[in-house]
């Protein structure tokens, strides 16, 4: 916690990943973020996100790099790429 009572640093564990977040301040104002999240089922994850109020920015589709992916934007302006691997090889640029 910061002396003013705001959250200075919080760690959120999602499976094997850790995301660090903090509360905005005049020196570090709030801003939207973008996340690339691997899920077991891109279609189901997209449907669930839309049920909870997300806005579809890209329909679920098979990508040439081996992911089945959609894009949704949450109520705070954050962009979430929901991706499911469709091949057994690692992702390549």
C-alpha positions in Angstrom: 0.0 0.0 0.0 1.1 3.6 -0.6 1.1 6.1 2.2 -2.1 7.7 0.7 -3.9 4.3 0.9 -3.7 3.5 -2.8 -2.5 0.1 -4.0 1.1 0.5 -4.9 1.7 -3.1 -6.2 -0.4 -6.2 -6.3 0.4 -9.5 -7.9 -2.3 -11.6 -9.4 -1.5 -15.2 -10.2 -3.4 -16.7 -13.2 -2.4 -20.3 -13.5 1.3 -20.2 -14.1 1.4 -16.5 -14.9 1.7 -13.5 -12.6 0.4 -10.1 -13.5 1.5 -7.1 -11.5 -1.0 -4.2 -11.1 -1.2 -0.9 -9.2 -3.7 1.8 -8.6 -3.4 5.0 -10.7 -1.9 8.2 -9.3 -1.2 11.6 -10.8 2.3 10.4 -11.7 1.0 7.2 -13.3 -2.6 7.8 -14.6 -4.9 4.9 -15.5 -4.6 3.5 -19.0 -6.1 0.7 -21.0 -4.1 -2.5 -21.4 -3.8 -5.2 -23.9 -3.6 -8.9 -23.0 -2.9 -12.0 -25.1 -4.5 -14.9 -23.2 -4.3 -18.5 -24.1 -7.4 -20.4 -23.3 -8.6 -24.0 -23.8 -11.6 -23.0 -26.0 -11.5 -19.7 -27.8 -15.2 -19.9 -28.9 -16.4 -20.6 -25.3 -14.1 -17.9 -23.8 -15.3 -15.3 -26.3 -19.0 -16.2 -25.6 -18.4 -15.9 -21.9 -16.6 -12.6 -22.2 -19.6 -11.2 -24.3 -22.0 -12.5 -21.7 -20.2 -10.5 -19.0 -20.4 -7.3 -21.1 -17.3 -7.3 -23.3 -17.6 -5.9 -26.9 -16.4 -8.0 -29.8 -13.6 -6.3 -31.8 -12.6 -9.4 -33.8 -14.7 -12.5 -34.4 -13.3 -15.9 -33.5 -11.2 -17.2 -36.5 -8.4 -19.5 -37.3 -5.2 -17.6 -37.7 -2.3 -18.5 -40.1 0.1 -18.8 -37.1 -1.7 -21.7 -35.5 -4.1 -20.0 -33.1 -7.9 -19.8 -33.1 -8.4 -16.3 -31.8 -10.9 -13.5 -31.1 -10.6 -10.0 -29.7 -12.8 -8.4 -27.1 -12.8 -5.1 -25.3 -13.9 -4.9 -21.7 -15.9 -2.0 -20.0 -12.6 -0.3 -19.0 -11.2 -0.2 -22.6 -8.8 -3.1 -22.2 -8.3 -5.3 -25.2 -8.2 -9.1 -24.7 -6.9 -11.4 -27.4 -8.4 -14.8 -26.6 -6.3 -17.5 -28.3 -6.4 -21.3 -28.5 -3.5 -23.2 -30.0 -4.7 -25.4 -32.9 -1.3 -27.0 -33.7 1.2 -28.9 -31.6 4.2 -26.7 -32.5 5.3 -23.6 -30.6 4.2 -20.1 -31.7 6.6 -18.5 -34.3 6.8 -14.9 -35.5 
